[in-house]
Amino acid sequence: MKTLILLLIFSGNCWANADKVGLGKQLFFDKSLSKNAKQSCSTCHQPESAFGDSRSNITSSLSGAGAVSLGQDDKSLGDINVPNITYVGFVPEFHFEWNDGLFLGGLFLNGRAKTLLEQASAPIFDQLEMQNNKENLFKTMQKKYQKQLIKIYGKSVFEDENSVVKAVSDAIVNFEKSQTFASFDSKFDEFLHGKISLSEQEELGLKLFKDEEKANCAACHPVPEKSSSKAESIFTDFSYDNLGVPANSLVRRHNSKGNDFIDNGLFDNSKVKNAELKGAFRVSSLRNIAVSAPYMHNGIFNDLQTVIEFYNTRDVENGINPETKKPWRAAEVDETKNTEELGDLGLNDEEIQALIAFLKTLTDKRFEHFL
């Protein structure tokens, strides 16, 4: 009973949400939502891997996990790294914040889905992912979930295919907004609430993280206070930025995009007209970042230290990628990359290790064994 009450409080709506969460969990793990019943949401968002994809494939490098994921046909490849989706329920809908002059929120890293509800069904019908269609989904829901859907959403849920899609999406979203995805029980959370102290190295990492003259990570990944809301506590401001990440040539060799393809990120959103936003992707939450390799929007880096080295020396004449032992490659969209907040941070090895130590404190307790 206690678990049920907590679940209802967390989802923030009515008592019916307990049923929605239960149904959403079933759907999240059900492979029959895909064309040939070979892939579920959990195939690419595995609970045991911080809801990311740990599977290896032809785009894998040092980390073992593929830079991008395979579709349900075991051959189709996307172009974007599958993010861990812990805390995804706190991402606001896509909108323009007039006070700051910024686009914020939205789902998928380029913001092409306005809300989590809109995003939830997109992989089901994506021809590189689950590859299903509305007609097949409708039949599957009638066969396997008819009583549950009618009980929760009423008889009208089966009036047409779109009603079924909306109900399926709503149930999955309710599950994704449950405590399963957002436990807020990391070492940092315990520190924030005065239950433990950080180590000397972790304290230094936190100081550097917030220092505007050093790493200044908090400029885009705000550090919560004890009084902060949960939405303010996931280490992102939900904005968009071009970090100057190179194209992932390994992925492009295998997904038919080719070397001439340019991913403009946010600028490919029809609502965005400002060319200065070419190559920008949404600032991700840093919760569970230490167990979410590979990194960046295209999975090009395999190690968290490489990411920090990239931020540190991307624009330094002798800056070297520790994974390739070669100079950093040019950005996929070079003309709009952020050169004010990253590229030449001047961090030494001790400071880099301290930042890594702090970032590890953002790992949920159930995933700490991966560290």
QUIFENJO-V529692 format. One line per field, one symbol per residue. ss: DSSP state (~ for helix, > for strand, _ for the rest). phi: phi as a letter, one per 20 degrees, with the letter a starting at -180 (. if undefined). burial: 1 if it has 16 or more other ideal C-beta (glycine too) atoms within 10 Angstrom, else 0. A space follows every 10 residues. Layout:
ss: ???
phi: ???
burial: ???
//
This chain:
ss: _~~~~~~~~~ ~_____~~~~ ~~~~~~~~__ ~~~_______ ~~~~_>~~~_ _>_______> _____>___> ______>___ _______~~~ ____>>>___ _>>>__>___ __>__~~~~~ ~~~~~_____ ___~~~~~~~ ~~~~~~~~~~ ~~~_~~~~__ ~~~~~~~~~~ ~~~~~~__~~ ~_____~~~~ ~~_______~ ~~~~~~~~~~ ______~~~_ _________~ ~~_______> >_______~~ ~~~~______ ____>~~~__ ____~~~__> >>______~~ ~___>_____ >__~~~~~~~ ~~~______> >____>>___ __________ ________~~ ~~~~~~~~~~ ____~~~~~~ _
phi: .fffffffff fmceffffff fffgfgfgde fffegdldbd gffecegfcl lddefebfef cffnfffcde ffembfcecd ffffdfmffe ffffbdeffe mcecmndmfd mfdfcffffg egffdffdde mecffffgff fffdcgffff fednffgdfb ffffgffgff ffffffeefg ebelcfgfff fgemebdefg ffffffffge ffecflffgd cgefefefff feddmbemec beemfffeff fffddmfnfe fceelgffff eddfffefne cffefefmff dcffdmfdmf decfffffff gfcgdegdfc ffedmcggff ffcefdffde dbobemeeff ffffffffff feeggfdfff f
burial: 0000001101 1000001101 1111101101 0111100011 1111110011 1111101011 1010111111 1110011111 1111111111 1001000000 0011111111 1111111111 1011100111 1100011101 1000100110 0110001100 1011111111 1111111111 1101011111 1100000100 0101110111 0000111111 1111000000 0011111111 1111111101 1101101000 0011111010 0100001111 1111111111 1111111111 1111111111 1111000000 1010000100 1110011100 0110101000 1111111111 1111001001 0
//
